[in-house]
Every structure is written in C-alpha cells, then in structure tokens.
Amino acid sequence: MTHPSDILRAKLNLETATLAWPELERHFARGSVIKVAAGTDLVDTALHVAENNAAAVQAWLAEGRIARAEMSDAEDWHARQPMFWAVVVAPWVLVQEVQKELES
C-alpha cells in the first residue's frame, strides 16, 4: 500500500527543477524564497513544509538548515549568478544552490 507521503514526495521530486538567479529574483522580491542548506535533502524539506510538520521545520530553522532568504543572500546571488535546485510549496519557493563538483 502506498502512503500519501510517498505520493507527495514523488510529486515534489518531479516538480524540482534548476533555476538561475534571474528566474528566482522575482520570488525573492515577494519574500517567498526559503534557502535550504547544502547537505539537507531539498525534497524531504519540501515534503515536511507541504505537510505542515511544524516540529521539523522549527528545528531546521533553529539549526540554520533552512532560512528565509535575506537581502545579503540576494546581493551575493546577484554578484555570483549561481544555479539553484528549486521546488514550489506554495506560497514558498525552496531553493538550494547547485554545488559544483570539485575538479581533480
């Protein structure tokens, strides 16, 4: 039997895409961007947000694993023009900067 969370996780995974800063900028201007720290699973985070799992979200906020994007983030992103993995959990856009592979 498939659990509803499994279905939602699969849906969120399919809706995850890469975005450049210019595509994300308007969402930042609306105050709807949540940044997800490297090493934190973006889809798992989106699932907990979508399911209103306040305990997990509050813990991650306290740990700094997720945070609302601030002006300093926008200035940095504008200067560097990174790519992001992003998924929408209305009204939020959860983003995680694409990590570049280390060259050998």
N, C-alpha and C positions, 0 to 999 in steps of 0.2 A: 504494500500500500504506500502511495506517495504522500508525503507530508506536505501541507500547504507551504511551509517554509522552503522546502526543496523546489517547489514550482516557482516561488517568488525569486529564489536565488538564481535559478536558471534564467528567468526573465531578465533580471538585473544584469546578469553576465552577458546576455545577448545585446543589451542596450548600452553596454560600456563601449566607449569609443575614444579615439585620441582627438585632442583639440589643441590648437595653437593659442597663444595668449590673445591675439586679436579676436578670436571667436569667443573667448571666455570673458573678455573685458566688460561687455555689457551686463553679464550676470554679476560680475563684481560690483558694478555701479549700482545694481539693485540691492546689493547686500546679501546675495543668496549663495555665495561661494563658501564651501567648507573645505578646508585643506586637510588631507589625510597624510600622516607622516609616512615616510619610506619605511618599509618593513611591516606595515599594517595592511591587512587584506582589504582592498577597496570594496569588493563585492560584499564581503562579510560585514563591513561597516555600513554599507548602504542597506543591507538586509535588516540590521538592528535599528537603523533610523526609520526605515519603512514600517517596521513592526512596532514602533514606538517603545523600544526597550530602553526606558529611561535610565535604568541602573547601569547598563553597559555604556550608554552614551555619556552619562555623567562621569563615570570612571575614566573613560578615554579623554574627556575634556580635562579632568583633573590631572591626568598623566601627560597631557600635551600630545597625545596621539592623534587627536582631531582638534581643530580650532577654526573659528571664523577667519577668513582671510581679511587682513588689515591693509591699510594704505601702504605700509612698508613692504608688504608682500607684493602688492600691485606695482610699486616702483621697481622692485627687484625683477619681477617677471617682465615688465616693460623693457628694462635695460637688457636682460639676457634672452628674451624671447624663447623660453623653453616650451616643450610639448608636454601635454598632460593626458593622463587617462582620466576620463570623466564619466559620471553616471548621474542621471537626474532622479532624485527622490523629492518630488515637488513638496515644498517650494524651493528645495535646496539643490545645488549642483555640487556634488562631492568630487574633488579633484585630487590627483596625486601626480606629482611631477614624474615624468618618464626618466628613469635612471639610465644614464649612458653606460654602456659596457666599457669596462676598463680594457684598454688596448695593451696587448702583450709586447 
